[in-house]
Amino acid sequence: MSQSIIQFFSLCPNWLQVLIVSMIPIVELRGAIPWGTLALKMPYVQCFLLAWLGNMIPAPFILKLMPAILKWMRGTKVFGPFANWLHDRGMKKSESITKYKFWGLTIFIAIPLPGTGVWTGCLAGSLIEMDFKHGMFSALIGSAIAGVIVTTLCALGLMAVGA
């Protein structure tokens, strides 16, 4: 399986690799930017912009469709346990977001740590029924901040090792 994934990516141009990796839940741009800058030797600005764009592609779908999808999944035997886990995780993450609304979601998405990011942030935003425009704007700003942080850390890491 992992060989198939590696072969697939080796056929894709570098820009497409970064775009695709940044759309993957959990990995998002936090993994795409190091992949692009360190492994693929892409320019920082180009890598940042591609990762930011890719990270934002799933956001409107998560904000708009996730509550209905989770509701349907929770009613099935096959997907019910996973949907319950996903709903509970989103609600757990949404407590601090609910208190501060727009800025809470923006900061949550901006923190480049595991368990935060556009996927989880938009899930939490949709579960607390945040306005779509506010949710998208929070995701745009938060993702950009996270991207700047990760890009800066990659650049500093390369300078530290003399590459």
C-alpha positions in Angstrom: 0.0 0.0 0.0 2.7 2.5 1.0 4.6 1.6 -2.2 1.5 2.4 -4.3 1.2 5.8 -2.6 4.9 6.6 -3.2 4.6 5.5 -6.8 1.6 7.8 -7.3 3.3 10.8 -5.8 6.5 10.2 -7.9 4.3 10.6 -11.0 2.9 13.9 -9.9 4.7 17.2 -10.4 6.0 18.8 -7.2 3.4 21.5 -7.0 0.6 18.9 -7.2 2.2 16.8 -4.5 2.2 19.8 -2.1 -1.4 20.6 -3.1 -2.6 17.1 -2.4 -0.7 16.6 0.8 -2.1 19.8 2.2 -5.7 18.5 1.7 -5.1 15.4 3.7 -6.7 15.5 7.2 -4.2 15.6 10.1 -1.2 16.3 7.7 -2.6 19.4 6.1 -0.2 22.2 5.4 1.8 21.3 8.5 3.1 18.4 6.6 2.9 19.8 3.1 5.2 22.7 3.6 8.1 20.7 5.1 7.5 18.2 2.3 7.7 20.9 -0.3 10.5 22.9 1.1 12.7 20.3 2.6 12.1 17.2 0.4 11.2 18.7 -2.9 13.4 21.8 -2.5 10.6 24.2 -3.7 10.8 27.9 -3.1 9.2 28.9 0.2 6.6 31.3 -1.1 5.5 28.9 -3.9 5.2 26.1 -1.4 3.4 28.2 1.2 0.8 29.4 -1.4 0.2 25.9 -2.8 -0.2 24.4 0.7 -2.5 27.2 1.8 -4.7 26.8 -1.3 -4.8 23.0 -0.9 -5.5 23.4 2.8 -8.5 25.6 2.0 -10.1 23.4 -0.6 -11.9 21.1 1.9 -13.0 23.9 4.2 -16.3 25.0 2.5 -17.4 21.3 2.1 -16.6 20.6 5.8 -18.5 23.7 7.0 -21.5 23.1 4.7 -21.8 19.3 4.5 -20.3 17.8 7.6 -23.3 18.1 9.9 -25.7 16.4 7.5 -23.1 13.7 6.7 -22.5 13.0 10.4 -26.2 12.9 11.1 -26.7 10.3 8.4 -23.6 8.3 9.5 -24.7 8.2 13.1 -27.9 6.5 12.0 -26.1 3.6 10.4 -24.5 0.5 12.1 -21.4 0.5 10.0 -20.5 4.2 10.3 -22.2 5.0 13.6 -19.3 4.4 15.9 -16.9 6.5 13.8 -19.4 9.3 13.3 -20.0 9.4 17.1 -16.2 9.6 17.7 -15.9 12.3 15.1 -18.8 14.3 16.5 -17.5 14.0 20.1 -14.0 15.0 19.0 -15.4 18.1 17.2 -17.6 19.0 20.1 -14.7 18.7 22.5 -12.6 21.0 20.4 -15.4 23.4 20.0 -15.7 24.4 23.7 -13.0 27.1 23.5 -14.2 28.1 20.0 -17.7 28.7 21.2 -16.5 31.1 23.8 -14.5 33.3 21.5 -16.4 32.5 18.2 -14.5 34.0 15.2 -11.2 34.6 16.9 -11.4 31.3 18.8 -11.7 29.4 15.6 -9.0 31.5 13.9 -6.5 30.9 16.7 -7.4 27.2 17.0 -6.7 26.7 13.3 -3.5 28.8 13.4 -1.8 26.7 16.1 0.4 24.3 14.1 0.0 21.3 16.4 -1.6 17.8 16.0 -5.3 17.9 16.4 -5.7 21.5 15.2 -6.1 22.8 11.7 -8.7 23.4 9.1 -10.3 20.0 9.1 -10.9 19.9 12.9 -11.5 23.6 13.1 -14.2 23.6 10.4 -15.7 20.5 11.9 -16.0 22.3 15.3 -17.3 25.4 13.6 -20.0 23.5 11.7 -21.0 21.6 14.9 -21.5 24.9 16.8 -23.4 26.2 13.7 -21.0 29.1 13.1 -22.0 31.4 10.2 -20.4 30.0 7.0 -18.7 33.3 6.0 -17.2 33.7 9.5 -16.1 30.0 9.4 -14.4 30.4 6.0 -12.7 33.7 7.0 -11.4 32.1 10.2 -10.1 29.2 8.2 -8.4 31.5 5.7 -6.7 33.6 8.3 -5.9 30.7 10.7 -4.5 28.6 7.9 -2.3 31.5 6.6 -0.9 32.1 10.1 -0.2 28.4 10.5 1.5 28.4 7.1 3.7 31.3 7.9 4.7 29.7 11.2 5.5 26.3 9.5 7.4 28.0 6.6 9.4 30.1 9.0 10.3 27.0 11.1 11.4 25.1 7.9 13.6 28.1 6.8 15.1 28.4 10.3 15.7 24.6 10.4 17.5 24.7 7.0 19.7 27.7 8.2 20.5 25.9 11.4 21.9 22.9 9.6 23.7 25.0 7.0 21.7 23.7 4.0 
